[in-house]
Amino acid sequence: MTYETVLNFSQTWGVIYFMALFVGVLIYALRPSARKKFEKAAHLPLEED
């Protein structure tokens, strides 16, 4: 196994891994059932103690 082979493998699967992670985060953040939770979190800094 050469350095170029390992480099090619890691670059290819690294891009696939991070794209899948990005799509997963987008799905998590943009799902309709998460709206109330994110709206509540957005207003937390504005609340008085």
N, CA, C and O atoms as a GROMACS GRO file, in nm:
protein
  196
    1MET      N    1   0.086  -0.117   0.000
    1MET     CA    2   0.000   0.000   0.000
    1MET      C    3   0.091   0.124   0.000
    1MET      O    4   0.177   0.140   0.087
    2THR      N    5   0.070   0.208  -0.097
    2THR     CA    6   0.153   0.326  -0.109
    2THR      C    7   0.085   0.447  -0.045
    2THR      O    8  -0.034   0.445  -0.012
    3TYR      N    9   0.163   0.551  -0.030
    3TYR     CA   10   0.111   0.675   0.027
    3TYR      C   11   0.000   0.732  -0.060
    3TYR      O   12  -0.100   0.782  -0.008
    4GLU      N   13   0.015   0.725  -0.190
    4GLU     CA   14  -0.086   0.779  -0.281
    4GLU      C   15  -0.218   0.703  -0.269
    4GLU      O   16  -0.325   0.763  -0.279
    5THR      N   17  -0.210   0.573  -0.248
    5THR     CA   18  -0.332   0.493  -0.232
    5THR      C   19  -0.407   0.533  -0.105
    5THR      O   20  -0.528   0.551  -0.107
    6VAL      N   21  -0.334   0.546   0.004
    6VAL     CA   22  -0.395   0.587   0.131
    6VAL      C   23  -0.451   0.728   0.120
    6VAL      O   24  -0.560   0.756   0.170
    7LEU      N   25  -0.378   0.817   0.055
    7LEU     CA   26  -0.424   0.954   0.038
    7LEU      C   27  -0.552   0.960  -0.044
    7LEU      O   28  -0.646   1.031  -0.007
    8ASN      N   29  -0.558   0.886  -0.153
    8ASN     CA   30  -0.677   0.883  -0.237
    8ASN      C   31  -0.796   0.827  -0.161
    8ASN      O   32  -0.907   0.881  -0.169
    9PHE      N   33  -0.774   0.720  -0.087
    9PHE     CA   34  -0.881   0.659  -0.008
    9PHE      C   35  -0.934   0.756   0.097
    9PHE      O   36  -1.056   0.773   0.110
   10SER      N   37  -0.845   0.820   0.171
   10SER     CA   38  -0.889   0.910   0.278
   10SER      C   39  -0.957   1.034   0.222
   10SER      O   40  -1.052   1.084   0.283
   11GLN      N   41  -0.912   1.085   0.110
   11GLN     CA   42  -0.977   1.202   0.052
   11GLN      C   43  -1.117   1.168   0.003
   11GLN      O   44  -1.211   1.243   0.026
   12THR      N   45  -1.131   1.055  -0.064
   12THR     CA   46  -1.261   1.015  -0.117
   12THR      C   47  -1.361   0.990  -0.005
   12THR      O   48  -1.470   1.048  -0.006
   13TRP      N   49  -1.325   0.906   0.090
   13TRP     CA   50  -1.419   0.872   0.197
   13TRP      C   51  -1.436   0.986   0.296
   13TRP      O   52  -1.540   0.995   0.361
   14GLY      N   53  -1.337   1.072   0.309
   14GLY     CA   54  -1.352   1.188   0.396
   14GLY      C   55  -1.457   1.283   0.342
   14GLY      O   56  -1.539   1.334   0.419
   15VAL      N   57  -1.456   1.307   0.213
   15VAL     CA   58  -1.557   1.394   0.151
   15VAL      C   59  -1.695   1.332   0.164
   15VAL      O   60  -1.791   1.402   0.196
   16ILE      N   61  -1.705   1.203   0.141
   16ILE     CA   62  -1.835   1.136   0.154
   16ILE      C   63  -1.885   1.143   0.298
   16ILE      O   64  -2.003   1.169   0.321
   17TYR      N   65  -1.796   1.121   0.394
   17TYR     CA   66  -1.833   1.127   0.535
   17TYR      C   67  -1.882   1.266   0.574
   17TYR      O   68  -1.987   1.278   0.638
   18PHE      N   69  -1.809   1.369   0.537
   18PHE     CA   70  -1.849   1.504   0.576
   18PHE      C   71  -1.974   1.552   0.503
   18PHE      O   72  -2.052   1.629   0.558
   19MET      N   73  -1.995   1.508   0.381
   19MET     CA   74  -2.119   1.541   0.311
   19MET      C   75  -2.239   1.476   0.379
   19MET      O   76  -2.343   1.539   0.396
   20ALA      N   77  -2.224   1.350   0.419
   20ALA     CA   78  -2.332   1.281   0.490
   20ALA      C   79  -2.359   1.348   0.624
   20ALA      O   80  -2.475   1.363   0.663
   21LEU      N   81  -2.255   1.388   0.693
   21LEU     CA   82  -2.271   1.459   0.820
   21LEU      C   83  -2.343   1.592   0.800
   21LEU      O   84  -2.430   1.627   0.878
   22PHE      N   85  -2.306   1.665   0.697
   22PHE     CA   86  -2.369   1.794   0.666
   22PHE      C   87  -2.517   1.776   0.634
   22PHE      O   88  -2.600   1.852   0.683
   23VAL      N   89  -2.549   1.678   0.553
   23VAL     CA   90  -2.690   1.652   0.519
   23VAL      C   91  -2.768   1.612   0.643
   23VAL      O   92  -2.882   1.653   0.660
   24GLY      N   93  -2.707   1.532   0.730
   24GLY     CA   94  -2.773   1.493   0.854
   24GLY      C   95  -2.801   1.612   0.944
   24GLY      O   96  -2.909   1.619   1.004
   25VAL      N   97  -2.708   1.704   0.956
   25VAL     CA   98  -2.729   1.824   1.038
   25VAL      C   99  -2.838   1.911   0.976
   25VAL      O  100  -2.920   1.967   1.049
   26LEU      N  101  -2.839   1.924   0.845
   26LEU     CA  102  -2.945   2.002   0.779
   26LEU      C  103  -3.083   1.942   0.805
   26LEU      O  104  -3.178   2.014   0.835
   27ILE      N  105  -3.093   1.811   0.793
   27ILE     CA  106  -3.221   1.746   0.818
   27ILE      C  107  -3.264   1.767   0.962
   27ILE      O  108  -3.381   1.793   0.989
   28TYR      N  109  -3.170   1.754   1.055
   28TYR     CA  110  -3.201   1.775   1.197
   28TYR      C  111  -3.248   1.918   1.223
   28TYR      O  112  -3.345   1.940   1.296
   29ALA      N  113  -3.180   2.014   1.166
   29ALA     CA  114  -3.210   2.154   1.194
   29ALA      C  115  -3.336   2.203   1.123
   29ALA      O  116  -3.404   2.292   1.175
   30LEU      N  117  -3.368   2.149   1.009
   30LEU     CA  118  -3.480   2.201   0.931
   30LEU      C  119  -3.608   2.119   0.941
   30LEU      O  120  -3.705   2.147   0.872
   31ARG      N  121  -3.609   2.020   1.026
   31ARG     CA  122  -3.733   1.941   1.040
   31ARG      C  123  -3.838   2.024   1.112
   31ARG      O  124  -3.806   2.102   1.201
   32PRO      N  125  -3.962   2.008   1.074
   32PRO     CA  126  -4.069   2.092   1.131
   32PRO      C  127  -4.088   2.074   1.281
   32PRO      O  128  -4.125   2.170   1.349
   33SER      N  129  -4.063   1.956   1.334
   33SER     CA  130  -4.088   1.934   1.477
   33SER      C  131  -3.984   2.002   1.566
   33SER      O  132  -4.005   2.013   1.686
   34ALA      N  133  -3.873   2.049   1.510
   34ALA     CA  134  -3.769   2.114   1.590
   34ALA      C  135  -3.789   2.264   1.599
   34ALA      O  136  -3.714   2.331   1.670
   35ARG      N  137  -3.886   2.318   1.531
   35ARG     CA  138  -3.904   2.463   1.525
   35ARG      C  139  -3.927   2.523   1.663
   35ARG      O  140  -3.865   2.624   1.698
   36LYS      N  141  -4.016   2.464   1.743
   36LYS     CA  142  -4.046   2.521   1.875
   36LYS      C  143  -3.922   2.520   1.965
   36LYS      O  144  -3.898   2.616   2.038
   37LYS      N  145  -3.845   2.412   1.958
   37LYS     CA  146  -3.726   2.402   2.042
   37LYS      C  147  -3.624   2.509   2.004
   37LYS      O  148  -3.564   2.570   2.092
   38PHE      N  149  -3.605   2.532   1.875
   38PHE     CA  150  -3.509   2.633   1.830
   38PHE      C  151  -3.558   2.775   1.856
   38PHE      O  152  -3.478   2.864   1.885
   39GLU      N  153  -3.688   2.797   1.845
   39GLU     CA  154  -3.741   2.930   1.876
   39GLU      C  155  -3.726   2.961   2.024
   39GLU      O  156  -3.693   3.074   2.060
   40LYS      N  157  -3.748   2.862   2.110
   40LYS     CA  158  -3.729   2.883   2.254
   40LYS      C  159  -3.582   2.911   2.284
   40LYS      O  160  -3.552   2.999   2.365
   41ALA      N  161  -3.492   2.839   2.222
   41ALA     CA  162  -3.349   2.860   2.244
   41ALA      C  163  -3.305   2.996   2.192
   41ALA      O  164  -3.213   3.056   2.248
   42ALA      N  165  -3.367   3.046   2.087
   42ALA     CA  166  -3.331   3.176   2.032
   42ALA      C  167  -3.372   3.290   2.125
   42ALA      O  168  -3.309   3.396   2.125
   43HIS      N  169  -3.476   3.269   2.202
   43HIS     CA  170  -3.524   3.375   2.292
   43HIS      C  171  -3.462   3.369   2.432
   43HIS      O  172  -3.484   3.459   2.512
   44LEU      N  173  -3.384   3.267   2.462
   44LEU     CA  174  -3.324   3.255   2.594
   44LEU      C  175  -3.234   3.375   2.632
   44LEU      O  176  -3.243   3.420   2.746
   45PRO      N  177  -3.151   3.427   2.544
   45PRO     CA  178  -3.068   3.541   2.586
   45PRO      C  179  -3.148   3.667   2.617
   45PRO      O  180  -3.098   3.757   2.685
   46LEU      N  181  -3.270   3.676   2.570
   46LEU     CA  182  -3.350   3.797   2.590
   46LEU      C  183  -3.434   3.790   2.717
   46LEU      O  184  -3.492   3.892   2.758
   47GLU      N  185  -3.443   3.674   2.780
   47GLU     CA  186  -3.525   3.660   2.900
   47GLU      C  187  -3.455   3.718   3.021
   47GLU      O  188  -3.332   3.712   3.033
   48GLU      N  189  -3.534   3.773   3.111
   48GLU     CA  190  -3.481   3.824   3.237
   48GLU      C  191  -3.472   3.710   3.337
   48GLU      O  192  -3.551   3.616   3.333
   49ASP      N  193  -3.375   3.718   3.425
   49ASP     CA  194  -3.363   3.615   3.530
   49ASP      C  195  -3.458   3.640   3.644
   49ASP      O  196  -3.461   3.563   3.740
   0.00000   0.00000   0.00000
